[in-house]
Amino acid sequence: MTTKTLVAADAAQEGVDPAAFRATMRMIPTPVTIVTAAGPDGAPLGLTIGSFVSVSLEPTLVSFCVMKSSFTWAAIRSQGRFAVNVLASDQATHCRNFSSAAADRFDHVTWSPGPHGLPLVEGSLAWLACEIDTVHEAGDHDLVIGRVLAVESSRDSDALVFVRGGFAAPASL
């Protein structure tokens, strides 16, 4: 087994080199989800999230991290509720679409309103309807804790995961 150690480019730099950190984190598979909400005018909002995790069973909590500078996140946050759509292995195009700067990310996505009017992406493995419990500042991101209000698994398939700069299904890892 070969071990490769990456060090900060500048020895005087305090902390870890961001490129080394990114290279290390790319090796850890993460689920691909789309967080959605209904905007103030009822129009659907959504963005790709690759940091979704379960936090607690009692109470039922989940979390994700999102760039503070995201305009979509600001609009979702102002609504107080969101849905997490867990993507299936055949939904990589949805991930790319909701990661883009496209004006209407829902143009080529079939969706329906779920609990509390939250947009649910058709074909997702599962969805969780949540309300924002707390938001913590975490560097250039917000760490969002959501209280789960409803959940449904709607499809039995492999989840879409992101690892080493690309998409995969857990069975292929």
Secondary structure, 3 states (H helix, E strand, C coil): CCCCCCCCCCCCCCCCCHHHHHHHHCCCCEECEEEEEECCCCCEEEEEECCCEEEECCCCEEEEEEECCCHHHHHHHHHCEEEEEECECCCHHHHHHHHCCCCCCCCCCCEEECHHHCEEECCCCEEEEEEEEEEEEECCEEEEEEEEEEEEECCCCCECEEECCEEECHHHC
